[in-house]
Amino acid sequence: MSVIIALLMGILGVIYVLWQFRNVLSYDQGNQTMREIAQAIQEGAAAFLNREYRFLAIFVVIVAAVIYFLLREWQTAVAFIIGAIASGGAGYLGMYIAVRANVRTAAASSRGLHEGLRVAFGSGSIMGMSVVSFSLLGMTILYLIFDGNVNYVTGFGFGASSIALFARVGGGIYTKAADVGADLVGKVEQGIPEDDPRNPAVIADNVGDNVGDVAGMGADLFESYSGSIIAAATLGATLVVAQADPLAYVGLPFLVAAVGVISSLFGIYMVVGEVWDATPTSHSDTDVDTPAEPELTSTEEEPATVSTPSYAPVSSTGTSSSSSGGFLGFIKQFVAKIDENATQEELLSALRRSVWGASVVVLGLSLLAVLLAGVHFNYWLVILVGLVAGNGIAYATEYYTSYTEKPTQAIADSSQTGAATTIIQGLAVGMVSTVAPALIVAVAILISVWLGISAAGGLVVDGSITAGLYAVALAGVGMLSTLGVTLATDAYGPVADNAGGIAEMSHLPSHVRTRTDALDSLGNTTAATGKGFAIGSAVLTALALLAAYVTAADVESLNLLDPTMLPGILIGAMLPYLFAALTMTAVGKAAFQIVLEVRRQFKEIPGLMEGTGTPDYKACVGISTEGALREMVLPGSLAVIVPLVVGFVLGKEALAGLLIGATSSGFVLAVMMANAGGAWDNAKKWIETGEYGGKGSDAHKAAVVGDTVGDPFKDTSGPALNILIKLMSIVSLVFASAFGSGWFSF
């Protein structure tokens, strides 16, 4: 029954995605200049994603054949293919709408700040709910087809992980190569502002925001979401239960994920709720010179002006001109009220409340789920632990990366004495920022294990430690239960960023650019907290998958005196650093080519600097695409090959050590890199508000250097480490039955 409910909730999520998709596309695209810029971004994004997916299709077929050859299980191979398709499909859909919502957000911002927020956040919610819905549908359908054999469903997680790694690495290399190249030549050498249409790399930069932070982040969290459910279900299937229904422990993670769909929809409604009111107004009332009958510049058929009605906004009292009574009237009390004078804190508060509101709802519904499943009450407390840990990590990340807080302001202060002190202070902030997330995760694990073991008394016949590990996995499911709205707040950011770029390049009125700048600044904050949440969820998922691997591989004990254990731990601890080095090097190589191309165009194209020449945007898009696809192969393959080599050569105990070492060092390194990069970025923005001389000052130039160094930290290497530790764990779990004692006997 739990799996059936999860299946139905997956269908509900798809229905929402289709509805919101139609709603976002019904908004006006603005004037002809805006459409042309948006078209260039759409073409660049499609070119990259299509080429990346062609490569991944070959990779998926080869790996599926390897799975069948080694395991002789066609079910796992099929699940692998379906997982890859589901993850890729969610990423493609999310980016498809993101590169169409950007211009609509810019146009909607001419009608008001909240209007722009609703379009951008509505687009982000499509990514969030696509990830949740596609994952639930894929896993539940496979579970039912395979008669409840969870072991086969692990292939789904492997497929999702494979797509996630290449999407994250490839997207990260693309976006940061373009960003670094655009900034070094545009800002530092030529002295032109960000998103200036004279910069040949500006379109590639805007494309990169989407392939990295929409498709890449979506694939990352798709993997975490799927992996946490699979790990919990796998461990639940191993529990020998005396009183409760044994299947309840397998079904509980699916049930928690199912109630998370409803909770996420509630959280989304708190931000974009007005569009569900029934009083039609016009989407096309803009002041950006929209032609009466504009010609479509996009290649696909979509509305250029309004083809469906919008809906009346909720008033400042929380009610609208219609349907203010009853249940809907009660729900509308929770909808965000944002006016034109809203501060950044008020905007951020609106998004925070959507996540908190969803968390409260999921706790209430999860309590009902635990009672209906007939499992111990402690497992509801475990879900609470996961939610609190997730929000705690997000808050800690925000503290260390927001320019309203002391750590980032200290970096800005150090910029007064040059780039070197900026880098030193940024590294220090990144390192100290690892303390809080590490302690939060450690405490969450300890509490979860204690609650799980306590719940095992009188219920579990044997394996109380397994019950504790099951609780850790369930905490990961709890942390990710509100993913639909959490990912929406993150995927919103690139849309708002692109909207600001389009507004700048289209020379829209100053009040429109003020609104898009406010939305962009909000997006920068949500992006930083989203990365922290992704890292925290990754480590819990990886630990749960490690526990599932140890159980599936029948590793009798994790003994440090085992001759192969310590070598495994050392190799695992080294891998994240090697992986980060490869991705950083890849960004450097691709950025070098971008810099040369941008310099060439400024030198050779007459009138480019004066604004009378036309830059060749496609050249930079092509360089970024080629560089990203070429450089993603080695680090991507590393995550799949190394666990297999260690498992077959050194044995299953050494592989467990590898996973322990990689998870520990990868988690801390990912937090350090993501937070250092975010802090450098916002230190620059703090100076740009007028502090320490503002834009153009020596402090600003030093901060730009720090921001440029931090770009691959926070958007390439750091986020990709999440997937590295999860992918190695899921690879180990899938092939667990094939590993033995290795080639060495001591």
C-alpha positions in Angstrom: 0.0 0.0 0.0 2.8 2.4 0.8 4.4 1.9 -2.6 1.0 2.4 -4.3 0.5 5.7 -2.4 4.0 6.8 -3.5 3.1 6.0 -7.1 0.0 8.1 -6.9 1.9 11.0 -5.4 4.4 10.7 -8.2 1.5 11.0 -10.7 0.2 14.0 -8.7 3.6 15.7 -9.0 3.7 15.1 -12.8 0.2 16.7 -13.1 1.5 19.8 -11.2 4.6 19.9 -13.5 2.5 19.9 -16.6 0.2 22.6 -15.2 3.0 24.9 -14.1 4.8 24.3 -17.4 1.8 25.7 -19.3 1.4 28.5 -16.8 5.0 29.7 -17.1 5.0 29.6 -20.9 1.8 31.7 -21.0 3.7 34.7 -19.8 4.9 37.4 -22.2 8.5 37.3 -23.5 9.0 41.1 -23.8 10.3 43.0 -26.8 12.2 41.8 -29.8 15.7 42.4 -28.4 14.8 40.4 -25.3 13.5 37.5 -27.4 16.7 37.4 -29.5 18.9 37.3 -26.5 16.8 34.6 -24.9 16.9 32.6 -28.2 20.7 32.7 -28.2 20.7 31.3 -24.6 18.2 28.6 -25.6 20.2 27.5 -28.6 23.4 27.4 -26.6 21.8 25.3 -23.8 20.2 22.9 -26.2 23.4 22.4 -28.1 25.3 21.5 -25.0 22.7 19.3 -23.5 22.0 17.4 -26.8 25.7 16.6 -27.3 26.1 15.6 -23.7 23.2 13.3 -23.8 24.4 11.7 -27.0 27.6 10.8 -25.2 25.7 9.6 -22.1 23.5 7.4 -24.2 26.5 5.4 -25.4 27.9 5.3 -21.8 24.6 4.0 -20.4 24.4 1.2 -23.0 28.0 0.1 -22.3 27.5 0.1 -18.5 24.2 -1.7 -18.7 26.0 -4.5 -20.7 28.7 -4.6 -18.1 26.1 -5.0 -15.3 24.4 -7.9 -17.1 27.8 -9.5 -17.9 29.0 -9.4 -14.3 25.8 -10.0 -12.4 23.7 -11.9 -14.9 20.7 -9.8 -13.8 18.7 -8.3 -16.6 16.5 -6.6 -14.1 19.3 -4.5 -12.6 20.5 -3.6 -16.1 17.0 -2.5 -17.1 16.6 -0.5 -13.8 19.9 1.2 -14.6 18.7 2.3 -18.0 15.4 3.6 -16.6 17.2 5.5 -13.8 19.4 7.2 -16.3 16.5 8.1 -18.5 14.5 9.5 -15.5 17.3 11.6 -14.2 18.2 12.9 -17.7 14.6 13.6 -18.4 14.1 15.6 -15.3 17.2 17.6 -16.0 16.3 18.3 -19.6 12.8 19.4 -18.7 14.0 21.6 -15.9 16.6 23.3 -18.1 14.1 23.6 -21.1 11.7 25.7 -18.9 14.5 27.6 -17.2 15.9 29.0 -20.5 12.4 30.1 -21.4 11.4 31.5 -18.0 14.4 33.8 -17.9 13.0 36.3 -20.5 9.5 35.9 -19.1 10.8 36.8 -15.6 12.5 39.9 -17.0 9.3 41.0 -18.7 7.1 40.1 -15.7 9.4 42.2 -13.5 8.2 45.3 -15.3 4.8 44.7 -13.7 6.2 44.2 -10.2 8.7 42.5 -8.0 6.4 39.7 -6.9 5.3 39.0 -10.5 8.9 38.4 -11.5 9.4 36.2 -8.4 6.4 34.1 -9.2 7.5 33.4 -12.8 11.1 32.5 -11.7 10.0 30.5 -8.7 7.3 28.7 -10.7 10.0 27.7 -13.2 12.2 26.4 -10.3 9.3 24.4 -8.9 9.1 22.6 -12.2 12.6 21.4 -11.7 12.0 20.5 -8.1 8.7 18.6 -8.7 10.1 16.9 -11.8 13.0 15.4 -9.8 10.7 14.2 -7.0 7.9 12.8 -9.3 10.2 11.1 -11.9 12.2 9.5 -9.1 9.1 8.2 -7.3 7.5 7.0 -10.4 10.6 5.1 -11.6 11.3 3.4 -8.3 7.7 2.4 -7.5 7.0 1.0 -10.9 10.2 -1.0 -10.9 9.5 -2.2 -7.3 6.0 -3.4 -8.4 7.3 -5.0 -11.6 10.1 -6.9 -9.8 7.6 -8.2 -7.1 9.1 -6.2 -4.3 12.8 -7.1 -4.9 14.6 -4.0 -3.7 18.0 -5.3 -4.8 17.0 -4.9 -8.5 15.9 -1.3 -7.8 19.4 -0.4 -6.8 20.2 -0.3 -10.5 17.8 2.7 -10.8 20.0 4.6 -8.3 23.2 3.7 -10.3 21.6 5.0 -13.5 20.6 8.2 -11.8 24.1 8.6 -10.3 25.9 8.1 -13.6 23.8 10.8 -15.3 24.2 13.1 -12.3 28.0 12.9 -12.2 28.5 13.8 -15.9 25.7 16.4 -15.7 27.3 18.0 -12.7 30.9 17.8 -13.9 30.2 18.8 -17.5 27.8 21.5 -16.5 30.2 22.8 -13.9 33.2 23.0 -16.3 31.0 24.7 -18.9 29.6 27.4 -16.6 32.8 28.3 -14.9 35.0 28.3 -18.0 32.6 30.8 -19.5 32.2 32.7 -16.3 35.9 33.0 -15.6 36.7 33.8 -19.2 34.0 36.5 -19.3 35.1 38.1 -16.0 38.9 38.1 -16.6 38.7 39.8 -20.0 35.5 41.8 -19.5 35.7 43.1 -16.0 39.4 43.0 -15.2 41.0 43.8 -18.6 38.4 45.8 -20.4 36.6 47.3 -17.4 33.1 46.7 -18.7 30.3 45.6 -16.4 28.8 42.1 -15.9 26.3 41.0 -18.6 27.5 43.6 -21.0 26.4 42.7 -24.5 29.8 43.7 -25.9 31.4 40.8 -24.1 31.6 37.8 -26.5 31.4 35.3 -23.6 28.2 36.8 -22.1 25.8 34.4 -23.7 28.0 31.4 -22.8 28.0 32.7 -19.3 24.2 32.8 -19.1 23.9 29.4 -20.7 26.4 28.0 -18.1 24.1 29.2 -15.3 21.5 26.8 -16.5 23.5 23.7 -17.5 25.4 23.9 -14.2 22.9 25.1 -11.6 19.6 23.8 -13.1 20.4 20.6 -14.9 23.5 19.8 -12.8 21.9 20.5 -9.4 18.7 18.7 -10.4 20.6 15.6 -11.3 22.7 15.8 -8.1 19.6 15.9 -5.9 17.7 13.4 -8.0 20.6 11.0 -7.1 20.4 11.9 -3.4 16.7 11.5 -3.3 16.6 8.2 -5.1 19.7 6.9 -3.2 18.3 7.7 0.2 15.1 5.9 -0.5 16.9 2.9 -2.0 19.3 2.6 0.9 16.5 2.8 3.5 14.4 0.2 1.6 17.4 -2.1 1.2 18.3 -2.0 4.9 14.6 -2.3 5.8 14.4 -5.5 3.8 17.2 -7.1 5.9 15.5 -6.5 9.2 14.0 -9.6 10.8 10.9 -8.3 12.5 9.0 -10.2 15.2 5.8 -8.2 15.5 5.3 -5.5 12.9 4.7 -6.2 9.2 8.3 -6.7 7.7 7.3 -4.9 4.5 6.4 -1.8 6.6 10.1 -1.1 6.9 10.6 -1.3 3.2 7.5 0.8 2.5 8.1 3.5 5.1 10.7 5.5 3.1 8.4 5.5 0.1 5.5 6.7 2.3 7.6 9.5 3.7 8.6 10.5 0.2 5.0 10.4 -0.8 3.8 12.8 1.9 6.8 15.0 1.0 5.1 15.6 -2.4 2.0 17.1 -0.8 4.2 19.1 1.6 6.3 20.5 -1.2 3.2 21.5 -3.1 2.1 23.4 0.0 5.5 25.1 0.3 5.4 26.1 -3.4 1.9 27.5 -3.0 3.2 29.8 -0.2 5.3 31.6 -2.9 3.3 31.3 -6.1 -0.2 30.8 -4.5 -1.9 33.7 -6.3 -1.8 31.9 -9.7 -4.4 29.5 -8.3 -7.0 32.2 -7.7 -9.8 32.3 -10.2 -10.0 36.0 -11.2 -8.3 36.5 -14.6 -6.0 39.3 -15.3 -3.6 39.9 -18.2 0.0 38.5 -18.4 0.8 40.9 -21.2 0.5 44.3 -19.5 4.2 45.2 -19.5 6.2 48.3 -20.1 9.0 46.8 -22.1 7.6 47.7 -25.5 6.0 44.4 -26.3 4.7 44.4 -29.9 1.0 43.8 -30.5 1.7 40.9 -32.8 5.3 39.9 -32.3 7.0 37.4 -34.4 8.4 34.3 -32.8 12.1 34.1 -32.7 12.2 30.6 -31.1 12.2 27.5 -33.1 9.6 25.7 -31.0 5.9 26.6 -31.0 5.1 28.4 -27.8 3.0 31.5 -27.0 4.7 34.8 -27.7 2.0 36.7 -25.9 -0.6 35.6 -23.5 -2.8 32.7 -24.7 -4.2 31.9 -21.2 -5.2 34.1 -18.4 -3.2 34.9 -15.3 -4.8 35.2 -11.9 -5.5 38.0 -9.5 -2.9 38.6 -6.8 -3.7 38.1 -3.1 -4.2 41.4 -1.4 -2.1 42.7 1.5 -4.5 41.2 3.9 -4.1 37.7 2.5 -7.3 37.4 0.6 -8.3 38.0 -3.0 -11.4 39.3 -4.7 -12.8 35.8 -4.9 -12.8 32.6 -3.0 -11.6 34.1 0.2 -13.6 31.9 2.5 -13.4 28.3 3.5 -10.4 26.0 3.3 -8.8 27.9 0.4 -9.2 31.2 2.3 -7.4 29.6 5.3 -4.6 28.3 3.1 -4.1 31.7 1.5 -3.1 33.1 4.9 0.2 31.5 4.3 0.9 33.0 0.9 3.9 35.3 0.7 3.0 39.1 0.7 5.7 41.0 -1.1 5.6 44.6 -2.1 7.8 46.8 -4.2 9.8 48.0 -1.2 10.6 44.5 0.0 14.1 44.1 1.4 16.4 41.2 0.7 15.7 39.8 4.2 11.9 39.9 3.4 12.4 38.2 0.1 14.6 35.6 1.7 12.1 35.2 4.5 9.4 34.4 2.0 11.4 31.5 0.5 12.5 30.3 4.0 8.9 30.1 5.2 8.0 28.0 2.2 10.6 25.4 3.2 9.7 25.6 6.9 6.0 25.4 6.1 6.6 22.3 4.0 8.7 20.8 6.8 5.9 21.3 9.3 3.4 19.7 7.0 5.7 16.7 6.3 6.2 16.2 10.0 2.5 16.0 10.6 1.8 13.7 7.7 4.9 11.5 8.5 3.5 11.0 12.0 0.3 9.7 10.4 2.4 7.5 8.1 4.4 6.0 11.0 1.2 5.2 12.8 -0.5 3.7 9.7 2.7 1.6 9.0 2.7 0.2 12.5 6.4 0.9 13.1 7.9 2.3 16.2 7.3 6.0 17.1 11.1 6.5 17.2 11.2 6.5 13.4 9.1 9.6 13.3 11.7 11.2 15.5 14.3 10.1 13.1 12.5 11.9 10.3 12.4 15.0 12.5 16.2 14.7 13.0 16.8 14.6 9.3 14.7 17.7 8.7 16.3 19.6 11.5 19.8 18.6 10.3 19.0 19.7 6.7 17.8 23.1 7.8 20.7 23.5 10.2 23.2 22.9 7.5 21.4 25.4 5.2 21.5 28.0 8.0 25.2 27.4 8.7 26.0 27.7 5.0 24.1 31.0 4.8 25.9 32.4 7.8 29.3 31.7 6.2 28.4 32.9 2.7 26.0 35.9 3.2 27.5 39.3 2.9 25.4 40.5 5.8 27.4 38.2 8.1 30.9 38.7 9.6 32.8 35.9 7.8 32.1 37.3 4.4 32.6 40.9 5.5 36.0 39.9 6.9 37.0 38.7 3.4 35.8 42.1 1.9 37.9 43.9 4.6 41.0 41.9 3.7 40.5 42.9 0.0 41.8 46.4 0.9 45.4 45.0 1.0 45.2 43.0 -2.2 44.3 39.8 -3.9 46.7 37.6 -1.8 45.0 38.5 1.5 41.6 38.0 -0.1 42.5 34.5 -1.1 44.0 33.7 2.4 41.0 35.0 4.3 38.6 33.2 1.9 40.4 29.9 2.4 40.3 30.4 6.2 36.5 31.0 6.1 36.0 28.0 4.0 38.0 25.8 6.3 36.3 27.0 9.5 32.9 26.6 7.8 33.3 22.8 7.8 32.9 22.7 11.6 29.2 23.3 11.9 28.0 20.9 9.1 30.3 18.2 10.3 29.0 18.4 13.8 25.4 18.6 12.7 25.8 15.5 10.6 27.7 13.7 13.3 25.0 14.5 15.9 22.3 13.5 13.5 23.9 10.1 12.9 24.4 9.4 16.6 20.8 10.4 17.5 19.4 8.4 14.6 21.4 5.3 15.4 20.4 5.5 19.1 16.7 5.9 18.1 16.9 3.0 15.7 18.6 0.7 18.1 16.1 1.7 20.8 13.2 1.0 18.5 14.7 -2.5 17.7 14.1 -3.7 21.3 11.3 -6.2 21.3 10.7 -5.9 17.5 13.9 -6.9 15.7 14.9 -10.4 16.3 18.5 -9.8 15.3 20.6 -7.1 13.8 19.9 -4.1 16.1 22.9 -2.3 14.6 21.2 -2.7 11.2 18.1 -1.1 12.7 20.3 1.8 13.7 21.7 2.1 10.3 18.2 1.9 8.8 17.4 4.9 11.0 20.3 6.9 9.5 19.0 6.1 6.0 15.5 7.2 7.1 16.9 10.4 8.4 18.3 11.0 4.9 14.9 10.4 3.5 13.4 12.9 6.0 16.0 15.5 5.1 15.1 15.2 1.4 11.4 14.8 1.9 10.7 18.5 1.1 13.0 18.4 -1.9 10.3 19.6 -4.3 10.3 23.0 -2.7 13.9 23.0 -1.5 15.2 22.5 -5.1 12.7 25.0 -6.4 14.3 27.7 -4.2 17.7 26.7 -5.7 16.7 26.3 -9.4 15.0 29.7 -9.2 18.4 31.4 -8.9 19.8 30.8 -12.4 16.5 32.0 -13.9 16.6 35.2 -11.9 20.3 35.6 -12.8 19.5 35.2 -16.5 16.6 37.6 -16.2 19.0 40.2 -14.8 21.4 39.6 -17.7 18.6 39.9 -20.3 17.4 43.1 -18.6 20.9 44.6 -18.7 21.6 43.6 -22.3 18.2 44.8 -23.5 18.6 48.2 -21.8 15.3 47.9 -19.9 14.2 50.8 -17.7 16.1 51.2 -14.5 13.1 50.2 -12.3 13.0 46.8 -14.1 16.7 46.2 -13.6 16.4 47.2 -9.9 13.8 44.4 -9.5 15.7 41.8 -11.5 18.8 42.7 -9.4 16.9 42.1 -6.2 15.7 38.7 -7.5 19.3 37.9 -8.7 20.7 38.8 -5.2 18.1 36.6 -3.6 19.1 33.8 -6.1 22.7 34.0 -5.1 21.8 33.4 -1.4 19.5 30.5 -2.2 22.1 29.0 -4.5 24.7 29.0 -1.6 22.3 27.5 0.9 21.2 25.0 -1.8 24.7 23.8 -2.2 25.1 23.3 1.5 21.8 21.3 1.6 23.0 19.2 -1.3 26.3 18.4 0.5 24.6 17.5 3.7 22.1 15.3 2.0 24.9 13.7 0.0 26.8 12.6 3.1 23.8 11.0 4.8 22.8 9.3 1.5 26.4 8.0 1.1 26.5 6.7 4.6 23.2 5.0 4.2 24.4 3.4 0.9 27.6 2.4 2.7 25.6 0.6 5.3 23.5 -1.1 2.6 26.7 -2.2 0.9 28.2 -3.7 4.0 25.0 -5.6 4.6 24.6 -6.7 0.9 28.3 -7.7 0.6 28.2 -9.6 3.9 31.2 -7.7 5.3 31.5 -9.3 8.7 33.4 -6.5 10.4 35.1 -3.2 9.6 38.3 -4.0 11.4 41.1 -1.4 11.1 43.6 -4.2 11.8 42.6 -5.9 8.5 45.6 -5.5 6.2 43.4 -4.2 3.3 41.3 -1.8 5.3 43.8 1.0 5.9 45.0 1.0 2.3 41.3 1.2 1.3 40.7 4.2 3.6 43.8 6.0 2.4 42.9 5.5 -1.3 39.4 6.7 -0.5 40.6 9.8 1.3 42.9 10.7 -1.6 40.2 10.3 -4.3 38.2 13.5 -3.6 41.4 15.6 -3.9 42.4 13.9 -7.2 38.8 14.4 -8.5 38.8 18.1 -7.4 42.2 18.6 -9.1 41.0 17.1 -12.3 37.8 19.3 -12.4 39.8 22.5 -11.5 42.3 21.8 -14.2 39.5 21.2 -16.7 38.0 24.6 -15.8 41.4 26.2 -16.2 42.0 24.7 -19.6 38.6 25.7 -21.0 38.7 29.2 -19.4 42.1 29.7 -21.1 40.6 29.1 -24.5 37.7 31.4 -23.7 40.1 34.2 -22.6 42.1 33.9 -25.8 38.9 34.0 -27.9 37.4 37.0 -26.1 40.7 38.9 -26.4 40.9 38.0 -30.1 37.4 39.4 -30.7 38.0 42.7 -28.8 41.2 43.1 -30.9 39.9 42.1 -34.3 36.2 43.1 -34.5 36.0 46.8 -35.4 33.9 48.9 -33.0 33.2 46.1 -30.5 34.4 48.1 -27.5 32.4 51.1 -28.7 29.3 49.1 -29.0 29.0 49.4 -32.8 30.5 46.0 -33.6 28.8 42.6 -33.2 30.5 39.9 -31.0 30.6 36.3 -32.1 28.7 34.7 -29.2 28.6 31.3 -30.8 32.3 30.9 -30.9 32.5 31.1 -27.1 29.5 28.8 -26.7 31.3 26.3 -28.9 34.5 26.5 -27.0 32.7 26.0 -23.7 30.8 23.0 -25.0 33.8 21.3 -26.5 35.9 21.9 -23.4 33.3 20.7 -21.0 32.4 17.5 -22.9 36.1 16.6 -23.4 37.2 17.2 -19.9 34.4 15.5 -18.1 35.2 12.0 -19.3 38.3 11.3 -17.0 36.9 12.5 -13.6 33.5 10.9 -14.5 35.0 7.5 -15.3 37.1 7.6 -12.2 34.1 7.4 -9.9 32.9 4.2 -11.6 36.2 2.4 -12.3 38.0 2.8 -9.0 35.4 1.1 -6.7 35.3 -1.8 -9.2 39.1 -2.2 -9.3 39.4 -1.9 -5.5 36.6 -4.4 -4.9 37.9 -7.0 -7.3 41.6 -6.6 -6.5 41.7 -5.8 -2.8 38.4 -7.3 -1.7 35.1 -6.2 -0.3 36.6 -5.1 3.1 39.0 -2.8 1.3 36.2 -1.3 -0.7 34.3 -0.6 2.5 37.4 1.3 3.7 37.5 3.2 0.4 34.0 4.3 0.9 34.7 5.4 4.5 37.7 7.4 3.4 36.1 9.0 0.4 32.9 10.0 2.2 34.8 11.5 5.1 37.3 13.6 3.1 34.9 14.3 0.3 32.3 15.7 2.6 34.7 18.1 4.4 36.4 19.1 1.1 33.1 19.8 -0.6 31.9 22.0 2.2 35.1 23.9 2.3 35.2 24.6 -1.4 31.5 25.4 -1.8 31.5 27.9 1.2 34.8 29.5 0.3 33.7 30.1 -3.2 30.3 31.5 -2.0 32.0 33.8 0.5 34.4 35.1 -2.1 31.5 35.8 -4.5 29.5 37.7 -1.9 32.5 39.6 -0.5 32.8 41.1 -4.0 29.1 41.9 -4.0 29.4 43.5 -0.6 32.1 45.9 -1.9 29.9 46.6 -5.0 27.2 48.0 -2.6 29.6 50.9 -1.9 31.8 49.5 0.8 35.6 50.0 0.7 35.4 52.3 -2.4 32.8 50.3 -4.3 33.1 49.2 -7.9 36.4 50.0 -9.6 38.4 50.4 -6.4 41.5 48.5 -5.6 39.6 46.5 -3.0 37.0 45.6 -5.7 39.7 44.4 -8.1 41.2 42.2 -5.4 37.7 40.8 -4.6 37.1 40.1 -8.3 40.2 37.9 -8.3 38.9 36.1 -5.2 35.5 35.6 -6.9 37.2 34.3 -10.0 39.2 31.7 -8.0 36.1 30.8 -6.0 34.0 30.2 -9.1 35.2 26.6 -9.8 35.4 26.0 -6.1 31.7 26.6 -5.5 30.2 25.6 -8.9 32.4 22.8 -10.3 34.6 20.9 -7.9 32.7 21.3 -4.6 29.3 20.3 -5.9 30.7 17.4 -8.0 32.2 15.9 -4.9 28.7 15.2 -3.6 28.1 12.9 -6.6 31.5 11.3 -6.4 30.9 9.9 -2.9 27.3 8.8 -3.7 28.2 7.3 -7.0 31.0 5.2 -5.6 28.7 4.0 -2.8 25.9 3.0 -5.3 28.4 1.3 -7.6 29.6 -0.8 -4.7 26.1 -1.7 -3.6 25.0 -2.7 -7.1 28.1 -5.0 -7.6 28.3 -6.1 -3.9 27.5 -9.8 -4.7 30.4 -9.9 -7.2 33.1 -8.9 -4.8 35.1 -11.5 -2.8 38.2 -11.5 -0.7 40.4 -10.0 -3.4 43.7 -11.1 -4.9 45.7 -10.9 -1.6 45.4 -13.3 1.3 47.1 -12.5 4.6 
